[in-house]
Amino acid sequence: MRFPEDVPVLSDDVVTLRAHTAADVEPAYRMCQDPVMQEWTTIPVPYLREHAVGYLTEVIPVPYLREHAVGYLTEVIPAGWQANTSWAWAIEYAGEYVGTIDLRDGEGGVGEVGFAVSPEVRGNGVMTRALRLVVRYAFDVLDWKRVIWRAYAGNFASRRVAWKVGFHGLVTILGGGRSRGVRKDEWVATVGRDDELEPKGNWWTVPVLEGDGFRLRPLRESDAQRVQEACGDERTQHWLSGMPSPYSLDDAKGFIGSRSDAAASGEAVAWAIADADTDELLGNVSVFGLSGRMDKTRGEIGYWMHPEARGRKVMTSAVQLLIAYAFRPIEDGGLGRRRLLVRCADVNTASAHVAEVNGFTKVGDERSADPRRDGSYDNLLTYDLLAEDVLRG
Ligand SMILES: CC(C)(COP(=O)(O)OP(=O)(O)OC[C@H]1O[C@@H](n2cnc3c(N)ncnc32)[C@H](O)[C@@H]1OP(=O)(O)O)[C@@H](O)C(=O)NCCC(=O)NCCS
């Protein structure tokens, strides 16, 4: 292909993808100074000539010099089009260059996509639009069968863009990413030619729900100390025997971090139960098992309370709030559940009480099914609540 003559212009009337020009060097250079951009892309130091070629695989040199932008935009990108090995477009939004998106590889009909947009326009749907245009091009013009998206684990903005365009089957490859000689965990997901370019599965948000004297809100890093205290507590450790023991601050941070992933994958929604005045964490309530293959309308409720906050009926009220939210249809902003479950050991009367006073019915009593740390087992009770039970009052 000739550059720039043969570079197709792709547009959805809001975002236009076109060949890069020399005028894009300056804004591209500025974009690469953004710390977010540097955090989520590969950065070799010192920057050598061959890194310009590596940039095709998302290597961003630091310090990112003007020459790097010049080299990438005026040498590397044209060479990719000419050799038919990579296809990079300038993203134009509101008449300005705002970023770059590229396809690469394509051997055997499978290739990768990479993208970045400048900080000023993030959150306006620009990249979602650009990605949809480019994926369509990969399937319709390059005749690819599958497009691969990769990002360092934790890059939720990139993951959400990919999710919105139908990328799915996300896996985490531990140590799969490289950054300045350091291995990082990597997320990988793909979209196939026959897939609709629309989200597959739910990405739950964690709304703030106000209760009487408390609120349910997203967990945050600053809750780690309280989470550690609550989960390291003797009673929590006794009834939730799968928890790490001793329960470290890192365990608490890991738990908090993993909840964002659980929400993004549609698997679970977890809230901090926080004091209405001080916002201090009093406990945790979550609903999980939301993406079950057999029944996508069920959810299981799990909870624990910080020892200082027990005995005040806060968990009973928190579960009551959660029930209303869980049964609300997805289109009305809820979780669209039809059936909720609570499971607890038959001798865990405090937990069973929370279920019973919230109208759950005992439907199961499994013998020797709930392990304790000393190697013994308690019977495991199952309680359920159907949306229709609540409607009936
Ligand atoms: C990733 C990136 C390209 C997204 O561009 P963008 O134009 O902001 O993308 P969009 O506006 O189309 O969509 C972003 C979505 O992510 C959401 N989002 C942003 N940060 C988020 C976060 N930390 N957690 C969850 N969602 C987040 C936005 O709210 C938006 O979703 P919404 O429209 O449903 O509200 C941009 O952040 C970027 O350039 N980052 C640096 C480079 C990079 O990471 N490239 C990808 C390497 S794999």
The ligand as an ORCA input file, in Angstrom:
! r2SCAN-3c Opt
* xyz 0 1
  C      -7.716      3.604     27.468
  C      -8.050      4.905     26.716
  C      -7.588      4.763     25.295
  C      -9.588      5.128     26.771
  O      -9.927      6.215     25.918
  P     -11.305      7.039     26.061
  O     -11.523      7.862     24.835
  O     -11.362      7.686     27.382
  O     -12.347      5.833     26.016
  P     -13.944      5.962     26.018
  O     -14.382      7.322     26.424
  O     -14.429      5.444     24.715
  O     -14.352      4.893     27.141
  C     -13.696      4.868     28.380
  C     -14.600      4.143     29.368
  O     -13.796      3.710     30.470
  C     -14.348      4.222     31.681
  N     -13.256      4.359     32.634
  C     -12.251      5.240     32.638
  N     -11.440      5.008     33.688
  C     -11.950      3.946     34.332
  C     -11.580      3.218     35.502
  N     -10.499      3.533     36.186
  N     -12.366      2.183     35.887
  C     -13.466      1.830     35.188
  N     -13.855      2.484     34.074
  C     -13.108      3.519     33.661
  C     -15.020      5.508     31.266
  O     -15.969      5.915     32.211
  C     -15.656      5.077     29.946
  O     -16.774      4.265     30.159
  P     -18.271      4.874     30.052
  O     -18.360      5.557     28.717
  O     -19.157      3.685     30.126
  O     -18.426      5.819     31.193
  C      -7.360      6.136     27.389
  O      -7.654      6.126     28.776
  C      -5.854      6.160     27.204
  O      -5.358      6.621     26.203
  N      -5.100      5.648     28.201
  C      -3.614      5.624     28.139
  C      -3.093      4.642     27.074
  C      -3.657      3.275     27.228
  O      -3.912      2.810     28.329
  N      -3.858      2.597     26.080
  C      -4.372      1.241     26.064
  C      -3.248      0.299     26.309
  S      -3.878     -1.354     26.377
*
